């Protein structure tokens, strides 16, 4: 399964600059009622690039950007890219331990932060407010005229580093090159992107889907509507459709089902809705399509290592029959999807195998993890040629219509509200908490649950969870915490997940379990 490539710029900042040249007065960003034109955005990005270049930032550097969603953050991203460097976005609310770890992992030469007073281990910290764009239509904010820095990089250079949950107990940096971000937008814009389209940007800035929602519109001439707060709400969506002309929306599957259940009318006025991150429940998709038969509902799939989406499928009413497994679709541009058996051979249609991905969307590496990179990004033989591919750990099959269908995972990795979670990372953090001797993390009723055996230290479940909040991003902190006398095992000595699910539903804070 392979999709063709387009012919537009392969560097992110150059693609946005081309849009600024074509539509200088068009609205690029909307935030809190203020609009930023493309010419303003581009001019300020070049000014930031000049400042960073003066600080020695150039090709090969990775600059942490620590800020919530705001126009200044977008300007800083583009400014870093114009220097030939890459950026990684850090949530300012993350615990200091994680922020400092990321700064060390990327060997950050400096940090751009909304709060320059935050501790970054002695690294120089510049205020992000220096990247604030002027008011739309301000004097001197016409067609961009500032010169671009002389630094040149190719499409294989790093654009951004996305940190995900890792099995080693520390964050895992996925290095994404420019071509991975631009590949879907180099040709004709995908549905819902380009001039005349506006899209809420609600994905966390430190996630790869942030690039899809933000840069996808900026590279094609659409408008990005920056959302305040952690998540988009139905009320905010209604306002953005009414006031800002929102036409396109992407939600995690969990949020989509929540919107359908609680406020189906909030989707009114949208032309394209994309859903991804988890399995799409057929009943919710069917209910949406009955209400909005003319709205394109796209089911999408893609690991961070293949940057944003790998496959998409426009959901049809016939996909939503009782008990249906909705396809995850066909490859996006410049992407190849292979389903391989245990011997690395292509599976025939209908046979389940491991989903492997090749093409321009692939990450360069895991930052500072050469052995892990070599295991995950392995060459495979296709048609007599060796192709670099990412082994996703997901299982799937190609159906008789040529559509990819998801069939589960081979390891413990899970998704909670669209966020990748490695239980091993949470367990490693929990074992460092006072009073935790042993522990296990699992998913119960779509919630992350921690079960632990108390040690000699003080504190109960609330104290353990509070300690995890001080060291892990919130999506990785279990919402259910239970103390057990021992971790329950099955007769063959494996962790008894059924017993843990029962313990999770027990309202007491201390549960006695048996082997």
C-alpha distance (Angstrom), angle and dihedral (degrees) to the residues before:
residue distance angle dihedral
X1 . . .
X2 3.81 . .
X3 3.82 134.6 .
X4 3.80 124.6 -155.6
X5 3.80 125.7 -111.7
X6 3.81 129.1 -117.7
X7 3.80 129.3 -129.6
X8 3.83 106.4 -124.6
X9 3.84 127.8 110.5
X10 3.79 113.4 -52.9
X11 3.82 95.7 -154.0
X12 3.81 116.7 81.2
X13 3.81 98.2 -138.1
X14 3.79 92.7 45.4
X15 3.80 90.9 51.9
X16 3.82 90.2 52.4
X17 3.81 90.2 45.9
X18 3.80 90.3 53.5
X19 3.80 88.7 54.3
X20 3.82 89.9 50.3
X21 3.80 89.8 52.8
X22 3.81 92.9 49.5
X23 3.81 98.2 40.7
X24 3.83 108.1 19.3
X25 3.82 94.6 160.2
X26 3.80 96.4 42.1
X27 3.81 117.7 110.0
X28 3.79 112.6 -100.8
X29 3.82 100.3 172.7
X30 3.78 137.5 19.0
X31 3.80 120.1 -166.5
X32 3.79 127.3 165.8
X33 3.79 91.1 -18.5
X34 3.82 94.9 -50.8
X35 3.79 120.5 115.9
X36 3.79 127.6 -148.6
X37 3.79 117.8 -158.0
X38 3.79 121.8 -141.4
X39 3.81 92.7 -113.8
X40 3.81 90.6 53.5
X41 3.79 91.9 47.8
X42 3.79 93.5 50.0
X43 3.81 95.4 44.6
X44 3.80 93.0 51.1
X45 3.82 92.0 45.6
X46 3.81 90.0 56.8
X47 3.81 90.2 48.4
X48 3.82 90.6 53.2
X49 3.81 90.0 46.5
X50 3.80 90.4 54.3
X51 3.79 90.7 50.6
X52 3.79 92.8 48.6
X53 3.78 92.6 46.2
X54 3.78 87.0 55.2
X55 3.80 87.3 56.8
X56 3.80 90.2 54.8
X57 3.80 97.7 -100.8
X58 3.79 111.8 152.8
X59 3.78 145.1 130.9
X60 3.80 113.9 -20.9
X61 3.80 96.5 24.3
X62 3.81 122.5 118.5
X63 3.81 115.3 -152.4
X64 3.82 120.3 -162.2
X65 3.81 114.0 -137.0
X66 3.79 110.8 -159.0
X67 3.80 111.6 -168.0
X68 3.80 144.6 99.0
X69 3.81 120.7 -104.9
X70 3.80 109.9 -59.2
X71 3.82 139.1 129.1
X72 3.81 90.0 -100.5
X73 3.80 89.8 61.5
X74 3.82 91.7 52.7
X75 3.81 91.7 48.8
X76 3.81 90.3 49.8
X77 3.83 91.9 50.7
X78 3.79 92.1 53.8
X79 3.80 91.9 43.1
X80 3.80 91.4 55.0
X81 3.81 91.0 48.9
X82 3.81 91.9 50.7
X83 3.82 87.1 58.7
X84 3.80 89.9 57.6
X85 3.80 89.9 -111.5
X86 3.80 130.9 117.3
X87 3.78 130.6 -124.5
X88 3.77 136.3 -144.5
X89 3.80 120.1 -160.5
X90 3.79 119.4 -136.3
X91 3.78 126.0 -167.2
X92 3.82 106.5 -123.5
X93 3.81 88.4 -141.7
X94 3.79 93.6 60.7
X95 3.80 114.5 112.5
X96 3.80 114.4 -89.9
X97 3.80 90.0 -117.3
X98 3.79 91.7 62.3
X99 3.80 94.7 42.0
X100 3.79 91.6 51.7
X101 3.81 91.3 46.0
X102 3.80 90.4 54.4
X103 3.80 91.3 47.3
X104 3.80 89.1 53.7
X105 3.81 94.3 45.1
X106 3.82 93.4 54.0
X107 3.83 92.7 38.0
X108 3.79 87.1 -129.1
X109 3.81 112.3 -150.1
X110 3.82 89.8 -161.9
X111 3.80 140.8 -17.2
X112 3.81 132.1 -125.3
X113 3.80 107.5 -149.7
X114 3.79 139.8 172.8
X115 3.81 85.3 -139.0
X116 3.82 106.6 39.3
X117 3.80 88.7 -176.1
X118 3.81 92.9 71.6
X119 3.79 116.9 112.9
X120 3.80 112.5 -103.1
X121 3.77 97.7 166.5
X122 3.79 95.1 -90.7
X123 3.81 95.5 -50.7
X124 3.81 116.6 143.1
X125 3.81 109.1 -96.1
X126 3.79 122.1 -160.3
X127 3.81 122.7 -163.9
X128 3.77 114.6 -105.5
X129 3.82 90.0 -145.0
X130 3.79 88.0 79.2
X131 3.80 85.1 75.0
X132 3.80 94.9 56.4
X133 3.83 110.9 134.7
X134 3.81 118.4 -132.2
X135 3.76 121.8 -109.4
X136 3.78 114.3 -72.3
X137 3.80 107.5 -90.9
X138 3.81 93.7 17.1
X139 3.78 117.2 155.2
X140 3.78 112.6 -82.3
X141 3.80 93.0 17.9
X142 3.76 97.0 109.7
X143 3.79 125.2 110.2
X144 3.83 111.6 -8.3
X145 3.78 111.7 -99.4
X146 3.82 107.3 162.4
X147 3.79 116.1 114.9
X148 3.79 119.1 -109.8
X149 3.83 118.3 -121.8
X150 3.78 115.0 -94.4
X151 3.82 93.9 -119.5
X152 3.79 112.3 116.2
X153 3.79 127.2 -165.7
X154 3.78 133.1 172.5
X155 3.79 130.7 -123.7
X156 3.79 91.2 -91.1
X157 3.80 93.1 61.4
X158 3.79 118.1 108.3
X159 3.81 115.0 -93.2
X160 3.80 101.0 173.6
X161 3.79 141.3 -2.4
X162 3.80 115.3 -139.9
X163 3.80 117.1 -162.4
X164 3.78 116.9 -145.8
X165 3.76 134.8 175.6
X166 3.82 111.7 -74.1
X167 3.80 134.2 -156.8
X168 3.82 92.0 -132.9
X169 3.80 92.7 68.4
X170 3.81 94.9 -106.6
X171 3.81 130.3 86.1
X172 3.80 115.5 -83.3
X173 3.81 116.7 -136.5
X174 3.81 115.6 -142.7
X175 3.82 109.0 -160.5
X176 3.82 109.6 -147.5
X177 3.82 120.0 -167.3
X178 3.79 125.8 -143.6
X179 3.79 93.4 -103.6
X180 3.81 90.6 57.7
X181 3.81 91.1 58.2
X182 3.80 97.1 40.8
X183 3.82 100.2 40.8
X184 3.82 95.9 90.4
X185 3.80 93.4 48.8
X186 3.81 105.6 40.8
X187 3.79 94.3 94.1
X188 3.79 130.5 31.2
X189 3.82 109.5 -17.4
X190 3.79 115.0 -99.9
X191 3.82 118.4 -113.8
X192 3.80 111.8 -60.5
X193 3.82 96.9 18.0
X194 3.78 132.9 102.6
X195 3.83 136.9 38.8
X196 3.78 112.5 -5.3
X197 3.80 94.0 24.4
X198 3.79 128.2 105.8
X199 3.80 125.8 -172.6
X200 3.81 132.3 -169.2
X201 3.80 110.3 -121.1
X202 3.78 101.3 -142.8
X203 3.81 104.1 142.1
X204 3.83 114.4 107.5
X205 3.82 109.1 -91.3
X206 3.81 91.2 -125.9
X207 3.84 92.0 58.3
X208 3.83 125.1 85.9
X209 3.81 91.5 -122.8
X210 3.80 87.3 67.0
X211 3.81 86.3 70.1
X212 3.79 90.3 50.6
X213 3.80 94.6 52.4
X214 3.81 96.6 38.9
X215 3.79 109.4 28.7
X216 3.79 93.5 33.8
X217 3.79 89.6 64.7
X218 3.81 94.9 39.2
X219 3.81 92.3 51.8
X220 3.81 92.8 50.4
X221 3.82 102.9 38.4
X222 3.79 101.4 -99.0
X223 3.80 129.8 124.7
X224 3.79 127.1 -102.0
X225 3.81 115.9 -147.6
X226 3.81 107.6 -153.7
X227 3.81 112.8 -141.2
X228 3.80 122.9 -145.5
X229 3.79 116.8 -139.4
X230 3.78 132.1 26.9
X231 3.78 99.1 -68.2
X232 3.76 140.5 21.1
X233 3.80 112.2 -109.3
X234 3.81 128.5 -155.1
X235 3.80 89.9 -112.0
X236 3.81 92.3 52.7
X237 3.79 90.3 47.4
X238 3.81 91.3 52.8
X239 3.80 90.1 51.4
X240 3.81 93.1 48.1
X241 3.79 91.7 51.1
X242 3.80 91.8 47.5
X243 3.82 100.7 39.9
X244 3.80 105.3 23.2
X245 3.80 102.6 31.1
X246 3.82 97.3 -117.5
X247 3.80 109.7 -168.9
X248 3.79 103.8 165.1
X249 3.79 132.5 48.3
X250 3.77 137.3 -177.1
X251 3.79 121.4 -166.3
X252 3.77 135.7 171.7
X253 3.77 110.4 -108.9
X254 3.80 90.8 -108.5
X255 3.81 92.0 55.4
X256 3.78 92.1 44.1
X257 3.80 92.2 55.0
X258 3.81 89.5 46.2
X259 3.82 91.8 52.2
X260 3.81 91.3 47.1
X261 3.81 91.8 49.7
X262 3.79 98.0 43.1
X263 3.81 107.4 28.5
X264 3.79 115.9 5.8
X265 3.81 90.1 166.4
X266 3.81 90.8 64.6
X267 3.83 88.6 80.7
X268 3.81 92.2 62.8
X269 3.79 112.7 125.5
X270 3.82 97.2 24.8
X271 3.78 121.5 122.2
X272 3.82 99.6 -168.3
X273 3.82 131.0 29.1
X274 3.81 120.4 -176.2
X275 3.80 121.8 -164.2
X276 3.80 128.2 -171.7
X277 3.77 150.1 133.1
X278 3.81 97.3 80.5
X279 3.80 139.4 29.8
X280 3.80 111.8 -62.9
X281 3.83 111.0 -126.3
X282 3.80 109.4 -128.9
X283 3.84 95.3 -141.4
X284 3.81 92.0 57.8
X285 3.80 92.7 45.8
X286 3.82 90.4 49.1
X287 3.79 92.2 50.0
X288 3.80 90.7 50.1
X289 3.80 93.4 49.5
X290 3.79 93.1 48.3
X291 3.80 89.4 55.5
X292 3.82 96.5 38.8
X293 3.82 108.2 27.6
X294 3.82 92.9 161.0
X295 3.82 95.7 49.8
X296 3.81 115.9 96.0
X297 3.81 109.1 -122.6
X298 3.81 109.9 -165.8
X299 3.80 123.6 -167.4
X300 3.81 109.9 -153.2
X301 3.79 136.6 -168.9
X302 3.78 132.0 -170.7
X303 3.81 141.1 132.9
X304 3.80 119.6 -133.7
X305 3.82 88.9 -111.0
X306 3.80 87.9 67.2
X307 3.81 93.0 43.1
X308 3.78 119.7 -118.5
X309 3.80 112.5 -28.1
X310 3.79 125.4 9.4
X311 3.81 98.0 175.8
X312 3.80 135.9 8.8
X313 3.79 134.7 -170.0
X314 3.79 130.2 -168.2
X315 3.78 103.1 -130.3
X316 3.80 115.8 -126.9
X317 3.81 127.6 -162.2
X318 3.81 89.1 -111.9
X319 3.83 88.9 58.7
X320 3.80 89.3 63.5
X321 3.81 101.8 60.8
X322 3.81 117.1 138.4
X323 3.78 109.1 -65.0
X324 3.80 92.1 4.0
X325 3.78 121.7 161.2
X326 3.80 103.6 -141.7
X327 3.84 112.2 -137.1
X328 3.78 119.6 -114.6
X329 3.76 87.5 -146.1
X330 3.78 142.8 -153.2
X331 3.82 130.7 -20.4
X332 3.79 121.9 -82.8
X333 3.85 117.8 -126.5
X334 3.82 119.4 -56.5
X335 3.79 90.4 11.3
X336 3.80 133.1 116.7
X337 3.80 124.1 -163.4
X338 3.80 120.5 -160.4
X339 3.79 128.0 -174.5
X340 3.80 107.6 -154.3
X341 3.79 133.2 -173.3
X342 3.81 125.8 -136.0
X343 3.82 91.2 -80.2
X344 3.81 93.9 51.4
X345 3.80 94.9 -104.2
X346 3.79 124.5 137.3
X347 3.79 111.4 -97.3
X348 3.79 116.5 -129.0
X349 3.83 117.2 -120.9
X350 3.78 111.3 -68.6
X351 3.83 95.9 23.3
X352 3.81 117.7 113.5
X353 3.79 118.8 -128.2
X354 3.78 141.9 142.8
X355 3.81 116.1 -61.1
X356 3.82 109.9 -124.8
X357 3.79 124.3 -177.0
X358 3.80 130.7 -152.6
X359 3.78 134.5 173.1
X360 3.79 139.7 66.5
X361 3.80 94.3 -37.5
X362 3.80 95.0 71.6
X363 3.77 121.6 115.6
X364 3.78 117.2 -116.2
X365 3.80 93.5 -128.9
X366 3.77 146.9 -53.1
X367 3.79 103.7 -79.3
X368 3.80 110.0 -102.1
X369 3.82 92.3 -10.0
X370 3.83 106.9 105.7
X371 3.81 95.8 160.3
X372 3.80 93.0 48.5
X373 3.81 89.5 46.6
X374 3.80 91.7 51.9
X375 3.81 91.7 51.0
X376 3.81 95.8 46.5
X377 3.81 99.3 39.0
X378 3.77 103.3 47.6
X379 3.81 130.6 160.6
X380 3.80 115.9 -106.0
X381 3.78 129.6 -169.6
X382 3.79 115.4 -115.1
X383 3.78 120.1 172.3
X384 3.78 91.5 -19.3
X385 3.82 93.6 -51.8
X386 3.79 129.0 104.6
X387 3.80 113.5 -121.0
X388 3.82 128.2 -174.6
X389 3.79 107.5 -121.9
X390 3.79 138.1 173.7
X391 3.78 115.7 -124.5
X392 3.79 101.7 -140.9
X393 3.80 98.9 -168.4
X394 3.81 86.6 -130.7
X395 3.77 121.6 120.2
X396 3.77 123.7 -140.9
X397 3.77 146.4 140.6
X398 3.78 138.6 -136.1
X399 3.80 110.5 -119.4
X400 3.84 125.1 -143.3
X401 3.83 89.3 -90.5
X402 3.81 90.9 57.9
X403 3.81 93.8 -108.3
X404 3.80 122.9 137.4
X405 3.80 117.2 -121.8
X406 3.81 125.7 -166.2
X407 3.81 119.9 -123.6
X408 3.81 106.0 175.4
X409 3.83 139.1 -89.7
X410 3.78 136.5 -66.0
X411 3.83 96.1 -143.6
X412 3.81 141.6 36.4
X413 3.79 97.8 -86.3
X414 3.79 111.7 125.4
X415 3.79 140.9 177.1
X416 3.80 122.4 -124.3
X417 3.81 113.3 -171.8
X418 3.79 88.2 -22.8
X419 3.83 95.4 -51.7
X420 3.79 118.6 120.7
X421 3.80 111.0 -121.5
X422 3.79 126.8 -172.6
X423 3.82 105.4 -159.4
X424 3.81 88.5 -154.8
X425 3.83 90.9 64.7
X426 3.81 91.4 51.5
X427 3.80 91.1 46.5
X428 3.81 91.3 50.2
X429 3.80 90.2 52.6
X430 3.81 93.0 45.5
X431 3.81 92.5 52.2
X432 3.80 87.6 60.3
X433 3.82 91.4 56.1
X434 3.81 117.0 103.5
X435 3.77 111.3 -101.3
X436 3.84 97.0 21.3
X437 3.82 114.9 117.7
X438 3.81 99.0 165.8
X439 3.77 135.1 -5.7
X440 3.78 147.8 176.6
X441 3.80 130.9 -154.9
X442 3.78 124.0 -153.4
X443 3.79 140.8 149.3
X444 3.80 120.1 -97.8
X445 3.81 121.2 -178.5
X446 3.84 90.1 -16.8
X447 3.81 91.5 -54.0
X448 3.80 127.6 111.5
X449 3.81 110.3 -114.2
X450 3.82 130.3 -166.8
X451 3.80 120.9 -160.0
X452 3.78 116.8 -172.4
X453 3.78 140.9 178.9
X454 3.83 108.9 -133.6
X455 3.78 118.6 -121.2
X456 3.77 129.7 -166.2
X457 3.80 97.3 -67.9
X458 3.79 126.2 97.1
X459 3.77 128.5 -101.1
X460 3.77 139.7 64.4
X461 3.82 133.6 -125.9
X462 3.80 93.4 -62.5
X463 3.81 91.1 53.6
X464 3.80 91.8 47.7
X465 3.80 91.7 51.2
X466 3.81 91.3 46.2
X467 3.79 89.5 52.9
X468 3.83 91.1 50.9
X469 3.80 90.3 50.4
X470 3.81 87.7 58.6
X471 3.80 92.4 55.4
X472 3.81 109.8 28.0
X473 3.82 135.0 53.4
X474 3.79 110.2 -99.5
X475 3.86 95.9 -108.1
X476 3.83 88.0 61.5
X477 3.81 95.5 50.3
X478 3.83 112.4 96.9
X479 3.78 116.7 -119.5
X480 3.81 90.4 -154.8
X481 3.82 118.7 56.0
X482 3.82 120.7 175.9
X483 3.81 131.4 175.0
X484 3.82 115.8 -140.1
X485 3.80 132.7 -173.3
X486 3.81 86.8 -130.6
X487 3.77 137.0 -12.0
X488 3.82 108.7 -94.9
X489 3.81 118.0 -116.2
X490 3.78 133.7 -162.9
X491 3.83 119.6 -122.9
X492 3.83 89.6 -93.2
X493 3.79 91.1 55.3
X494 3.81 99.7 -103.7
X495 3.78 125.3 129.6
X496 3.81 108.9 -82.2
X497 3.80 104.0 -129.9
X498 3.81 92.9 -179.9
X499 3.80 90.4 57.6
X500 3.79 90.3 48.4
X501 3.80 90.9 51.6
X502 3.80 89.1 52.7
X503 3.81 90.3 48.8
X504 3.80 90.7 50.3
X505 3.78 90.9 56.4
X506 3.81 92.0 49.8
X507 3.82 109.1 101.4
X508 3.83 94.6 -143.9
X509 3.79 121.7 96.8
X510 3.80 94.3 -137.1
X511 3.80 119.7 47.8
X512 3.79 126.5 -173.7
X513 3.80 112.4 -139.8
X514 3.79 133.9 -173.2
X515 3.75 134.1 -150.4
